[in-house]
Amino acid sequence: MADVKIFSGTSTFYLAEKIAHNYGKPLGQMEVLRFSDGEITPYFTESVRGSHVFLIQSTFAPADNLMELLLMIDAARRASAKYITVVIPYFGYARQDRKDRPRVAIAAKLVANLLTAAGAQRLMTCDLHAGQIQGFFDIPVDHLDGSYIFVPYLRTLKLERLVFASPDVGGTKRTRHFAQLMGVDMVVCDKHRGRANHVESMQLIGDVEGADVVLVDDLIDTGGTLSKASSLIKEKGARSVRAICTHAILSGNAFENIENSELEELVVTDTIPLKRESEKIKIIGVASMLAKGIRKVHDNESISSLFINGKNNY
């Protein structure tokens, strides 16, 4: 069986170190040089010939992170790596997964094509914005589920009357998954956007009177939706409101929006590094889950044990 070698791109080094530690191997040695105009040149300072190479890099902004990953894949392929798996904890551009108006790009599909063309042979990621993005790839995709780490944490809270809430209609499937796992009810916030990152109106579908509500989303950007949803839920009589979001983009006035909201806490993962700390934000690490995924992929084992299905795991 090919030797495993784990490498990290510049933006995800903080997480890749934890993943490698959980796996039980040191990170592979590589350097990323930059020309004075910003052009990137990554190269491996150790041999990867015949190895199963895992390249870890989230593709959040700026676009250099995606470009660096593409060059890492190409470098590994040209250096005769036996198998190349890209580990993208946060898959950027996933929100552009369809034509929602005329003359726009479908960026998620374009990124999938770029990764495959560069030489990636397998993708491992966590909580895609939409599950059907897996179909954009012509290579195997291991789509890990954030419920694996969020559900155990929620159970430690021992909330008396737990109700899950979707911040929009598009997230009902994700929210229903959590509600079924915990055996509780769910509600939906029906929102209308006038433009990107701006919520014009929102209505609540369901009863939250006296409930401990947990909003569920795959990512949080400006925090406008969750802030507005938490206020609406509180107005409808909820006892407490908190939120779980896998990917903490937190751009613009996000920190201020969260800190001034009705949320008691926002629970996120470390797929994206936080720009600063906040008393309302709690981070749960994904390194152990991803390390287990890497081991199972390399050993040709099923990764189904990394999914909570209500019958095992917890």
C-alpha positions in Angstrom: 0.0 0.0 0.0 1.3 3.5 -0.9 2.8 5.6 1.9 0.6 8.4 3.1 2.0 12.0 2.9 0.0 14.9 4.2 0.7 18.5 2.9 -0.9 21.8 3.7 -1.5 24.9 1.7 -0.7 28.3 3.2 -4.2 29.2 4.4 -5.0 26.0 6.2 -1.7 25.2 7.9 -3.2 25.9 11.4 -5.8 23.0 10.8 -3.5 20.7 8.8 -1.1 20.5 11.7 -3.9 19.2 13.9 -5.1 16.8 11.3 -1.6 15.4 10.8 -1.2 15.1 14.6 -4.5 13.2 14.9 -3.5 10.9 12.1 -0.1 10.3 13.7 2.2 11.6 11.0 4.1 14.9 10.7 3.1 17.3 7.9 5.1 16.8 4.7 7.7 19.4 3.8 6.9 22.0 1.1 7.4 25.7 0.4 5.4 28.3 -1.4 7.5 31.0 -3.1 6.0 34.2 -4.4 7.3 36.5 -7.1 7.3 40.2 -6.4 4.1 40.5 -8.5 2.3 37.9 -6.3 2.6 34.9 -8.6 2.7 31.7 -6.6 5.2 28.8 -6.9 4.5 25.9 -4.5 7.0 23.0 -4.5 7.6 19.8 -2.5 11.0 19.6 -0.7 10.6 15.9 -0.3 9.9 13.1 -2.7 6.2 12.1 -3.2 6.9 9.5 -5.9 4.6 6.5 -5.4 2.9 8.1 -2.4 -0.8 8.6 -1.6 -0.7 12.4 -1.2 -3.3 14.3 0.8 -3.4 18.0 0.0 -5.2 20.1 2.7 -6.4 23.6 1.7 -9.7 25.4 2.2 -10.7 27.7 -0.7 -12.0 30.7 1.1 -11.1 34.2 -0.1 -8.8 35.4 -1.5 -8.7 33.5 -4.7 -5.0 32.8 -4.2 -5.9 30.0 -1.9 -7.7 28.1 -4.8 -4.9 28.9 -7.2 -2.3 27.6 -4.7 -4.2 24.4 -4.3 -4.4 23.9 -8.1 -0.7 24.3 -8.4 0.0 21.9 -5.5 -2.1 19.3 -7.3 -0.2 19.8 -10.5 3.1 19.7 -8.7 2.2 16.4 -7.0 1.0 14.9 -10.3 4.2 15.9 -12.1 6.3 14.5 -9.2 4.7 11.0 -9.8 2.5 10.8 -6.8 0.5 7.5 -7.0 -2.8 9.0 -5.8 -3.9 12.6 -5.0 -6.7 13.3 -2.6 -7.6 17.0 -2.0 -9.0 17.7 1.5 -11.0 20.9 1.3 -12.6 21.5 4.7 -14.4 24.6 3.3 -15.3 24.4 -0.4 -15.5 28.0 -1.6 -17.7 29.2 -4.4 -20.2 26.6 -3.4 -23.0 29.2 -3.1 -22.8 29.7 -6.9 -24.2 26.3 -7.7 -26.9 27.2 -10.2 -28.1 30.0 -12.6 -30.4 32.0 -10.3 -30.5 34.9 -12.9 -29.5 35.3 -16.5 -25.8 35.5 -17.6 -24.1 34.3 -14.4 -21.4 31.7 -13.9 -21.9 28.4 -12.1 -18.7 28.8 -10.1 -19.1 25.6 -8.1 -19.0 23.5 -11.3 -16.1 25.5 -12.7 -14.0 24.9 -9.5 -14.9 21.2 -9.7 -13.6 21.1 -13.3 -10.4 22.9 -12.4 -9.6 20.5 -9.5 -10.1 17.5 -11.8 -8.2 19.0 -14.7 -5.3 19.8 -12.3 -5.0 16.1 -11.4 -7.1 15.6 -8.2 -8.3 12.0 -8.0 -10.5 12.3 -5.0 -12.1 15.0 -2.9 -12.8 15.1 0.8 -14.9 18.0 2.1 -17.3 19.0 4.9 -20.9 20.3 4.6 -21.1 21.6 1.1 -23.6 24.4 0.6 -25.7 22.0 -1.4 -25.3 18.2 -1.4 -25.9 18.0 -5.2 -22.6 19.8 -5.8 -21.1 16.3 -5.4 -22.6 15.6 -8.8 -20.4 18.3 -10.4 -17.4 16.0 -9.9 -16.4 13.0 -12.0 -14.1 11.8 -9.2 -15.1 10.2 -5.9 -16.3 12.7 -3.2 -16.3 12.0 0.5 -18.8 14.5 1.9 -18.4 14.6 5.7 -21.3 15.8 7.8 -21.0 18.4 10.6 -23.6 16.7 12.7 -20.8 14.2 13.7 -19.3 16.9 15.9 -22.3 19.2 16.6 -24.8 16.6 17.9 -22.6 15.4 20.8 -22.0 19.0 21.8 -25.8 19.8 21.7 -26.5 16.7 23.9 -24.2 18.0 26.6 -26.4 21.2 26.8 -29.4 19.1 28.0 -31.9 21.6 26.6 -35.3 21.0 28.0 -37.5 21.7 25.0 -35.2 21.6 22.0 -36.5 22.8 18.6 -34.3 23.1 15.5 -34.9 26.0 13.1 -33.8 26.5 9.5 -32.9 30.1 8.7 -34.3 29.7 5.2 -36.4 27.3 3.1 -33.3 26.0 1.3 -31.9 24.7 4.6 -34.9 22.6 5.6 -33.3 19.2 4.6 -30.2 19.9 6.7 -32.3 21.1 9.7 -34.6 18.1 9.4 -31.6 15.8 9.6 -30.7 17.3 13.0 -34.3 17.2 14.2 -34.6 13.5 13.3 -31.3 12.6 15.0 -32.4 14.3 18.2 -36.1 13.2 17.9 -37.5 16.8 18.2 -39.5 19.2 16.1 -38.3 21.9 13.7 -39.5 25.2 12.3 -38.6 27.2 9.2 -37.8 30.9 8.7 -39.0 31.9 5.3 -36.8 34.8 4.1 -36.8 37.0 1.0 -33.5 38.6 -0.2 -33.5 41.8 -2.2 -29.8 41.3 -3.1 -26.9 39.2 -1.9 -26.2 39.5 1.9 -29.3 41.5 2.5 -32.6 40.1 4.0 -35.6 42.2 3.2 -38.3 40.2 5.0 -38.7 37.0 7.1 -41.6 35.0 8.4 -41.6 32.1 10.9 -43.4 28.8 10.1 -44.0 26.8 13.2 -44.3 27.2 17.0 -41.4 28.1 19.2 -43.3 29.2 22.4 -41.1 28.3 25.4 -38.6 26.4 23.3 -34.8 26.3 23.3 -34.2 26.9 19.6 -31.1 26.0 17.6 -30.7 27.5 14.2 -28.8 25.3 11.7 -26.8 26.5 8.7 -23.8 25.4 6.7 -22.1 28.8 6.8 -22.4 32.2 8.2 -21.2 35.2 6.2 -22.3 38.6 7.3 -24.6 37.2 10.1 -27.6 39.2 8.9 -29.8 36.2 8.3 -29.1 34.5 11.7 -29.4 37.9 13.5 -32.8 38.6 12.0 -33.9 35.0 12.5 -32.9 35.0 16.2 -34.8 38.2 16.8 -37.9 36.8 15.1 -37.8 33.6 17.1 -37.4 35.5 20.3 -40.4 37.7 19.4 -42.4 34.5 18.9 -41.8 33.4 22.5 -38.7 31.2 22.4 -36.9 30.8 25.7 -33.4 30.7 24.2 -31.8 30.9 20.7 -28.4 29.6 19.6 -27.0 28.7 16.2 -24.6 26.0 14.8 -22.8 26.8 11.5 -20.0 24.7 10.1 -18.1 27.4 8.2 -17.5 30.8 9.8 -16.8 33.1 7.0 -17.8 36.2 9.1 -17.2 39.0 6.7 -18.2 42.7 6.9 -20.0 43.5 10.1 -20.6 39.9 11.0 -19.0 40.1 14.5 -21.0 43.1 15.4 -24.2 41.5 14.0 -23.7 38.4 16.1 -22.7 40.2 19.3 -25.7 42.5 19.1 -28.1 39.7 18.2 -30.4 37.6 20.4 -28.2 34.6 20.0 -26.9 33.1 23.2 -24.0 31.5 21.3 -22.8 30.7 17.8 -21.1 27.3 17.5 -18.8 27.0 14.5 -15.9 24.7 13.4 -12.3 25.7 12.5 -12.6 25.0 8.8 -12.0 28.7 8.4 -9.8 30.6 10.9 -11.6 33.3 12.9 -10.5 36.9 12.3 -10.9 37.7 16.0 -12.4 36.2 19.1 -15.9 36.8 20.5 -17.5 35.8 23.7 -20.6 34.5 21.8 -18.6 32.3 19.4 -17.6 28.8 20.4 -15.3 26.7 18.1 -15.4 22.9 17.7 -12.5 21.3 15.9 -12.9 19.1 12.8 -9.3 17.8 12.8 -10.1 14.4 14.4 -13.0 13.8 12.0 -10.9 14.6 8.9 -7.9 12.5 10.2 -10.3 9.6 10.6 -11.6 10.2 7.1 -8.0 10.3 5.7 -7.2 7.0 7.4 -10.3 5.2 6.1 -9.8 6.5 2.5 -6.2 5.3 2.5 -7.1 1.9 4.0 -10.0 1.5 1.5 -12.5 1.4 4.3 -16.1 2.7 4.4 -16.5 6.2 5.9 -20.1 5.5 7.0 -18.9 5.4 10.7 -18.3 9.1 10.4 -22.0 9.8 9.9 -24.6 9.8 12.7 -27.6 7.8 11.6 -29.5 7.7 14.9 -28.8 4.0 15.4 -25.1 4.1 16.2 -22.2 6.5 17.1 -24.1 8.2 19.9 
